[in-house]
Amino acid sequence: MRIARARTADGVREGEYRDGTLVTDDAEYEVDEADLLAPCDPDALFCVGRNFAATLDQMDYERPEEPDFFIKPPHSVVGHRDPIPYPEWTDELTYAGELVAVIDEPCSDLAPEEVPDAVRGYTVMNDVDALDQQGRTARKAFTASGPLGPWIETDVDPTDMNMYTDVAGERRQEANTELMLFDPHEIVSYLSKRFAFRVGDCVAFGSPANPGLVEPGDGVEITYEGVGTLVNEVVAGD
């Protein structure tokens, strides 16, 4: 099942998304993809880096002994089809196509086998990164640096899923989640021992190597098969 949030004549509503129709508990709405919002409202996006061997090779990193993570704030979240402004303070903006778990209930201290019951489903994130800035917060935690969507897919196996990213029509990333160094259940369990998750919090599992930068006018399409395709366009900043 696909769960989405969308703008409707009755305000923002959440429900099951069925090919252009949003079905809520008490109504149905015809919605365009442009009406879709980020599918959840997280207090934090917990993002794991260096989780694919190809990324380690690209960035010349050592293999981590445990998940290496950082946090994006709610300010970073925008939705499917929302623009990604190109900040005026960077000359090196890039992308990263990531699978994301959405937490369904307050929880902490989970064992890996308990994770599926605590996760509502999976969505897609673009971990936008200003490479020429110093430190992860400056590089990755700015406004609109975390496009999220288009919906949450509740019935999917995150451990064996093909993904690919196209930028301006060119294939830039292609991999499978089985190539992750730490699988999604391990990562959610690891983080749950350090944070008390809240409903709607997100855990992103890292990206394959992402060759190349983006420029204003580039469309970025990130697909995780079985989940969906997140589409955003980079636009010139104000």
C-alpha positions in Angstrom: 0.0 0.0 0.0 1.1 3.5 -0.8 0.5 6.1 1.9 0.7 9.8 0.8 0.1 13.3 2.1 -1.4 15.8 -0.4 -2.9 19.2 -0.7 -6.7 19.0 -1.2 -9.7 21.3 -1.2 -10.1 20.3 2.4 -6.5 21.1 3.3 -3.6 18.6 3.8 -4.9 15.1 4.0 -3.2 11.7 4.4 -4.4 8.4 3.0 -3.8 5.6 0.5 -2.6 6.8 -2.9 -4.1 4.9 -5.8 -3.0 6.1 -9.2 -4.0 9.7 -8.8 -6.6 9.2 -6.1 -6.0 9.8 -2.4 -8.4 7.7 -0.3 -8.8 8.9 3.3 -11.0 7.5 6.1 -13.9 9.7 5.1 -13.3 11.0 1.5 -11.6 10.5 -1.8 -9.6 13.2 -3.7 -8.3 13.4 -7.2 -4.7 14.6 -6.8 -1.9 15.4 -9.3 1.7 14.4 -8.4 2.3 18.2 -7.9 -0.2 18.1 -5.0 1.9 15.5 -3.1 3.8 16.7 -0.1 6.6 15.0 1.7 4.9 11.7 2.9 5.8 12.3 6.6 6.7 15.1 8.9 9.9 14.0 10.7 11.4 15.6 13.7 14.7 14.4 12.3 16.2 12.5 9.4 18.9 10.2 10.6 21.2 9.6 7.6 23.9 6.9 7.3 26.9 7.6 5.2 29.6 5.3 3.8 27.3 2.4 3.5 28.2 1.1 0.1 31.7 -0.2 -0.8 31.6 1.9 -4.1 31.1 5.0 -2.0 34.1 4.1 0.1 36.2 3.8 -3.0 35.0 7.0 -4.5 35.6 9.1 -1.3 38.8 7.2 -0.2 37.3 6.2 3.2 38.0 3.3 5.4 35.2 0.7 5.9 33.4 1.8 9.1 33.1 -0.7 12.0 29.6 0.6 12.8 27.1 2.8 11.0 28.4 6.3 10.4 25.5 8.8 10.7 24.5 12.4 10.8 21.2 14.2 11.1 19.2 16.5 8.8 16.7 18.8 10.5 13.0 19.3 9.5 14.2 22.5 7.6 15.7 20.2 5.0 12.5 18.4 4.0 10.7 19.2 0.8 8.4 17.0 -1.3 8.2 15.2 -4.6 8.2 17.7 -7.5 9.3 20.6 -5.2 12.3 22.6 -6.5 15.8 22.3 -5.1 17.2 25.8 -4.9 20.9 26.0 -5.8 22.4 27.9 -2.8 24.5 31.0 -3.8 27.2 30.0 -1.3 28.3 26.8 -3.0 29.8 25.9 -6.4 29.6 22.1 -6.0 26.1 20.8 -5.4 25.5 17.1 -5.8 22.8 14.4 -5.1 22.6 11.0 -3.5 19.7 8.6 -4.0 18.8 6.9 -0.7 16.2 4.5 0.6 14.4 5.7 3.8 12.5 3.9 6.5 9.7 5.9 8.1 9.1 5.1 11.8 5.5 4.2 12.7 5.5 4.4 16.5 7.5 5.8 19.4 10.2 3.2 20.0 13.8 2.7 21.2 16.3 -0.1 21.9 15.1 -2.3 19.1 16.6 -5.6 18.1 17.0 -6.0 14.3 14.2 -8.6 14.2 11.8 -6.0 15.9 12.5 -3.4 13.3 9.8 -4.4 10.7 7.1 -4.0 13.2 8.3 -0.5 14.1 8.6 0.8 10.5 5.6 2.1 8.7 7.2 1.6 5.3 9.8 3.0 2.9 10.2 6.1 0.8 13.0 7.8 -1.2 15.3 10.7 -0.3 17.8 12.9 -2.2 20.6 13.7 0.1 21.6 17.0 -1.5 25.2 17.9 -0.6 27.2 21.1 -1.0 30.6 19.4 -1.4 32.8 22.5 -1.0 31.5 23.4 2.5 33.3 22.4 5.7 31.7 19.7 7.9 28.6 17.6 7.4 26.1 20.2 8.9 27.2 22.9 6.5 27.3 20.5 3.6 24.1 18.6 4.1 21.7 20.2 6.7 20.5 23.3 4.8 17.0 24.2 3.7 15.6 21.9 0.9 18.6 19.5 1.2 16.3 16.5 1.9 13.7 16.0 -0.8 11.5 13.1 0.3 8.8 11.1 -1.4 6.7 10.5 -3.4 4.9 8.3 -0.9 5.5 5.6 1.7 5.3 2.0 0.4 4.3 -0.3 3.2 4.8 -3.7 1.5 8.4 -4.0 0.4 11.6 -5.9 1.2 14.4 -3.3 1.7 17.2 -5.8 1.6 17.1 -6.7 -2.1 16.0 -3.7 -4.1 17.4 -2.3 -7.4 17.9 1.5 -7.5 19.0 4.0 -10.1 19.4 7.8 -10.4 19.0 9.8 -13.6 20.2 13.4 -13.8 19.1 15.5 -16.8 18.3 12.2 -18.5 21.7 10.6 -17.8 22.0 7.5 -15.7 24.3 8.4 -12.8 23.7 5.7 -10.1 22.8 2.1 -10.3 23.0 -0.5 -7.5 21.1 -2.9 -5.3 20.4 -2.6 -1.6 22.0 -6.0 -1.0 25.3 -4.2 -1.5 24.9 -2.1 1.7 27.5 -2.7 4.3 24.9 -2.5 7.1 21.4 -3.6 6.1 18.3 -1.5 7.0 17.3 -3.5 10.0 20.8 -3.4 11.5 20.9 0.4 11.0 17.5 1.1 12.5 18.3 -1.1 15.5 21.7 0.6 16.0 20.2 4.1 16.0 17.3 3.1 18.2 19.8 2.4 21.0 20.9 6.0 20.8 17.7 7.9 20.1 14.1 7.5 21.1 12.4 7.6 17.7 9.2 9.6 17.2 6.4 8.9 14.8 7.4 10.0 11.3 11.1 10.1 11.9 13.2 8.9 9.0 16.3 6.7 8.7 18.2 7.0 5.4 20.5 4.1 4.5 23.2 5.8 2.4 23.9 6.1 -1.3 26.0 4.3 -3.9 28.8 6.3 -5.5 27.3 9.5 -7.1 29.6 10.7 -9.9 29.0 14.3 -11.0 27.4 17.5 -9.9 24.1 19.2 -10.6 23.3 22.6 -12.2 20.2 24.7 -12.3 17.8 23.2 -14.7 18.8 19.6 -14.1 16.0 17.2 -13.2 17.0 14.5 -10.7 15.0 11.3 -10.7 15.7 8.7 -8.0 14.1 5.3 -8.3 14.0 2.5 -5.8 12.1 -0.4 -7.5 9.0 -1.4 -5.5 8.9 2.0 -3.8 8.7 4.7 -6.4 10.5 7.5 -8.1 11.3 10.8 -6.4 11.5 13.7 -8.9 12.9 17.2 -8.3 14.4 20.0 -10.4 17.4 22.1 -9.4 16.6 25.8 -9.8 18.7 28.9 -9.5 18.7 30.3 -6.0 17.4 33.8 -5.2 
